[in-house]
Amino acid sequence: MNIAVEHIATDQPPDEAKARDLDYGWQSGNQVQLLENGEAYFPRVFDAMRAAQREILLETFILFEDKVGHELQGILIEAAQRGVKVVVSLDGFGCGELSAAFLAALADAGVMVQMFDPASKTLGIRTNWFRRLHRKIVVVDAEVAFIGGINFSADHLGDFGPEVKQDYSVQVTGPAVADLHHFALAQSGRQVRTRRGWRRRQQRPSPWATDSGEGLVRLIYRDNLQHRDDIEEAYIYALSKAKKRAVIANAYFFPGYRLLREIRNAARRGVQVQLIMQGQPDVLLAKLAARMLYDYLLKDGVVIHEYCQRPLHGKVALVDDDWSTVGSSNLDPLSLALNLEANVLIRDRAFNQQLYDSLETLSKNHCQVIPAKQKPRLWLWRLTVGFLVFHVMRHFPALTGWLPAHKPRLKPFESQAHD
């Protein structure tokens, strides 16, 4: 039996006009709820899918054939069989181990399965390391959306064991769901209508809303075309506005110099700046890279915590009393210069406080504080090495024509499934 799995190129809108149409402004009147770890996320998103009447759009970096993956598969099959349009977009690296039988069961039920940059192993080695659809987005009936860092895998549940991940997502209802829906449709290659009033790039709204009302939400994302730096710029701009506090919890922390400088400058002018990093990393290199930057930040008053209870997978931040961001983007070269990512910016005091309380619990109960050295050693050398490594990674795709900076085309391919 043959199943068709589309190869999607979500970093290439078909024309410049469409790229401009994907600039999103602030939307007011939304309800945003923080979902911490799989225990909160999976029941909420699965219930929404079970109640779907028209459409389910799903993007994820990782989908495993474990208890979470099989439950998701069953829900999507049941939805498709009752007439719901279901589009599932998967990353070819993160979902590269899915069996043909697993995909065939979805396709046979009418689920449209798409794979971003699929590649078979060469001499037993995966070769698609640097092309990643890293977003985690679900939109149901254009009425409720979920976005964050949680993949569809059992390692986000507490009973997984010591390697269970600490992570965050949000549920959004209200006017901003229309933007998330439009974005998910456009990135999956589906036909979308252009909404009047969306601003062009030269009029792109500020990462800091002019109003400080409740329920303000804005979708931001990065691709390898006109939105390469949007998420990074949002962090930089928000930190430049910080007056009281800033908390960043990020799994893979190795940002460029401009963002590092803004973190340091905020601390210098009296902002209480706190970073929560991995102390028990799932990738040892991530911890080593982050520690190269510690001296540079500590000497100016930044407080650094390492979360040691389990691997930290979150990508969240807050500034002062009402600005927050949750999404898929780490603060490392892969996310800031290569991956396809998406975050939401949120201006809402209640949500900000909820996120702050969660992160404060982590920092007080499950983290170790990194002491500031009176005479930091080799901090300039570490910063220089970090700067060079980051910018080599940042420009690597432009220097090599086969990485995400190229312009791949939408084309289907055939995969053999079991009978």
SVG drawing of the C-alpha trace seen along z (x, -y; Angstrom):
<svg xmlns="http://www.w3.org/2000/svg" viewBox="-19 -53 60 60">
<polyline fill="none" stroke="black" stroke-width="0.4" points="0.0,0.0 1.3,-3.5 0.6,-6.5 1.3,-10.1 3.2,-12.3 3.8,-15.8 7.2,-17.5 6.4,-21.0 8.6,-24.0 7.1,-26.2 9.9,-28.8 8.9,-29.8 5.7,-31.8 4.8,-31.7 5.3,-35.4 6.3,-38.7 2.7,-39.8 1.8,-36.7 4.9,-37.2 3.7,-40.7 0.2,-39.3 1.9,-37.2 2.7,-40.2 0.5,-40.0 -0.5,-42.8 -1.7,-42.9 -5.2,-41.5 -7.2,-42.5 -9.9,-40.7 -8.2,-37.3 -8.2,-34.7 -4.8,-33.0 -4.2,-30.1 -0.8,-28.7 -0.5,-25.0 2.5,-23.5 3.8,-20.1 2.0,-17.3 -0.4,-16.8 -2.1,-20.1 -1.5,-20.3 -2.5,-16.9 -6.0,-16.6 -6.8,-20.2 -5.7,-19.8 -7.1,-16.3 -10.5,-17.4 -10.5,-20.2 -9.7,-17.8 -12.4,-15.4 -14.9,-18.2 -13.8,-19.4 -16.5,-19.9 -14.8,-21.3 -11.0,-21.4 -7.9,-20.4 -4.5,-21.9 -1.5,-20.5 2.2,-21.2 4.8,-19.5 8.5,-18.9 8.3,-15.5 5.6,-12.8 6.6,-9.5 4.8,-6.2 4.3,-6.0 1.2,-6.3 0.8,-10.0 1.4,-9.5 -1.0,-6.6 -3.7,-8.5 -3.2,-11.4 -3.4,-9.1 -6.7,-7.6 -8.2,-11.0 -7.2,-12.3 -8.4,-9.2 -11.8,-9.4 -12.1,-13.1 -11.2,-12.5 -13.7,-9.6 -16.5,-11.9 -15.8,-14.4 -13.4,-16.9 -10.6,-18.2 -7.4,-17.2 -4.0,-18.5 -0.9,-17.2 2.5,-18.8 5.5,-17.0 9.3,-17.6 11.4,-15.2 14.1,-15.1 12.0,-15.1 9.5,-12.6 11.9,-10.7 11.5,-7.4 7.7,-7.2 6.8,-3.9 5.1,-3.7 2.3,-1.7 1.6,-4.6 1.5,-7.1 -0.6,-4.8 -3.3,-4.5 -3.7,-8.3 -3.7,-8.6 -6.2,-5.8 -8.6,-7.6 -8.4,-10.8 -5.8,-12.7 -3.6,-14.8 0.0,-14.1 2.8,-16.4 6.5,-16.0 9.0,-18.9 12.3,-18.0 12.1,-14.2 15.4,-12.4 16.4,-8.8 19.6,-7.9 22.9,-7.8 25.2,-5.0 22.9,-4.9 23.2,-8.7 20.5,-11.3 21.5,-14.1 18.7,-16.6 20.0,-18.1 19.7,-21.8 16.3,-21.9 13.7,-21.8 10.1,-22.7 10.3,-23.3 6.9,-24.9 4.3,-23.3 0.9,-24.7 -2.7,-23.2 -5.7,-25.2 -9.2,-23.6 -12.2,-24.9 -10.5,-28.4 -11.8,-28.9 -9.2,-27.6 -5.4,-27.5 -2.5,-26.0 1.1,-27.1 4.3,-26.5 7.2,-24.1 5.4,-20.8 5.8,-18.0 3.5,-15.0 5.6,-12.5 5.4,-10.8 8.6,-12.4 6.4,-15.4 4.5,-13.4 5.6,-12.9 5.5,-9.1 8.1,-9.0 10.9,-8.9 13.9,-11.2 14.2,-12.4 10.7,-13.9 10.8,-17.5 9.7,-20.7 7.8,-22.7 5.1,-25.2 2.3,-25.9 -0.7,-28.2 -4.3,-27.9 -5.6,-30.9 -9.2,-31.8 -10.4,-35.1 -9.5,-37.3 -5.9,-36.2 -6.9,-32.6 -7.8,-34.0 -4.1,-35.0 -2.9,-31.6 -5.4,-29.9 -4.3,-31.9 -0.7,-31.3 -1.2,-27.5 -3.1,-27.4 -0.5,-29.3 2.4,-27.3 0.7,-24.0 0.4,-25.1 -3.4,-25.5 -5.3,-28.3 -5.9,-31.3 -7.8,-34.5 -5.9,-37.8 -7.4,-39.7 -7.7,-43.5 -5.8,-45.7 -2.8,-43.5 0.3,-45.6 3.2,-45.3 6.7,-44.8 7.7,-48.4 4.7,-49.1 5.2,-46.0 3.8,-46.5 6.1,-46.9 6.8,-43.9 5.6,-46.1 1.9,-47.0 1.1,-50.7 -1.8,-49.8 -1.3,-47.9 -4.8,-46.4 -5.6,-42.8 -5.8,-40.0 -3.5,-41.5 -1.8,-38.8 0.4,-38.9 1.8,-36.0 5.5,-36.3 7.6,-33.8 10.9,-33.3 11.5,-31.9 14.4,-32.2 13.0,-35.0 11.5,-38.2 11.1,-37.2 14.5,-36.0 14.9,-38.1 11.4,-38.8 11.6,-36.6 15.0,-37.8 14.0,-41.4 11.0,-40.9 13.2,-39.8 15.6,-42.7 12.8,-45.3 11.0,-44.0 14.2,-44.0 15.0,-47.5 11.7,-48.5 12.1,-46.6 11.8,-48.7 11.3,-46.2 12.0,-42.6 12.8,-40.2 12.7,-36.4 13.9,-34.2 13.6,-30.4 15.1,-28.8 16.3,-25.3 19.1,-26.1 20.7,-29.5 23.4,-30.7 22.1,-34.0 24.0,-36.6 25.7,-39.6 22.9,-42.1 20.5,-40.1 23.3,-39.4 24.0,-43.1 20.4,-44.0 20.1,-41.4 23.3,-42.9 22.1,-46.5 18.8,-45.8 20.6,-44.5 22.9,-47.5 20.1,-49.9 18.6,-48.1 16.1,-45.7 16.0,-42.3 17.1,-40.0 16.9,-36.3 17.8,-33.5 16.7,-29.9 18.9,-27.5 19.4,-23.8 21.2,-22.2 20.3,-18.7 20.4,-19.0 19.3,-16.4 22.1,-17.7 25.3,-18.3 26.7,-20.7 23.8,-23.1 24.9,-23.4 28.5,-23.9 27.6,-26.6 25.5,-28.5 28.2,-28.4 30.6,-30.1 28.4,-33.3 27.9,-33.2 30.8,-35.4 29.8,-38.1 26.3,-38.3 27.0,-37.6 29.5,-40.5 26.7,-43.0 24.2,-41.5 22.2,-39.0 21.0,-36.2 21.4,-32.8 19.7,-29.6 20.2,-26.1 17.1,-23.9 18.3,-20.6 15.2,-18.5 14.9,-17.3 15.6,-18.5 14.3,-22.0 12.6,-22.3 10.7,-25.5 11.0,-28.6 9.3,-31.4 10.0,-34.8 8.3,-37.7 9.1,-41.4 7.7,-43.6 4.1,-43.0 2.3,-42.3 4.6,-41.3 5.2,-37.6 6.2,-35.3 5.6,-31.5 6.6,-29.5 8.9,-27.1 12.0,-29.2 15.1,-28.6 17.7,-31.3 20.4,-29.5 21.7,-29.6 19.4,-26.8 16.3,-28.6 17.4,-32.1 19.1,-31.5 18.0,-28.2 14.7,-26.7 11.2,-27.6 9.7,-28.9 6.6,-30.6 5.9,-32.4 3.1,-34.4 3.6,-37.7 1.1,-38.4 0.2,-41.7 -1.9,-40.5 -1.2,-41.0 -3.0,-37.9 -1.1,-35.7 2.2,-37.4 1.7,-36.7 0.7,-33.1 3.9,-32.5 6.0,-34.4 4.6,-32.3 5.4,-29.1 9.0,-30.2 9.5,-31.5 8.5,-28.0 11.2,-26.5 13.9,-28.9 13.3,-28.7 12.7,-25.0 14.4,-23.2 17.3,-25.3 20.9,-26.1 22.1,-29.7 25.3,-30.2 27.6,-32.4 29.2,-35.5 33.0,-35.4 34.7,-38.4 37.3,-38.3 35.7,-36.5 38.3,-34.5 38.5,-34.4 35.1,-36.0 36.3,-38.0 37.8,-34.9 34.5,-33.0 32.4,-35.8 34.7,-36.1 34.4,-32.4 30.7,-32.5 30.3,-35.4 32.3,-33.6 30.4,-30.3 27.0,-32.0 27.7,-34.0 29.3,-31.2 26.1,-29.2 23.9,-32.2 25.5,-32.7 26.1,-29.0 22.8,-28.4 23.5,-31.4 27.0,-30.1 25.8,-26.6 23.1,-26.3 21.5,-23.1 20.5,-24.4 17.2,-26.2 18.3,-29.5 17.7,-27.9 14.2,-27.9 12.9,-24.3 9.7,-23.6 6.5,-21.9 6.5,-18.4 4.9,-15.2 6.7,-11.9 5.7,-8.3 6.4,-6.2 5.9,-2.4 3.7,-1.3 3.0,2.2 0.0,4.1"/>
</svg>
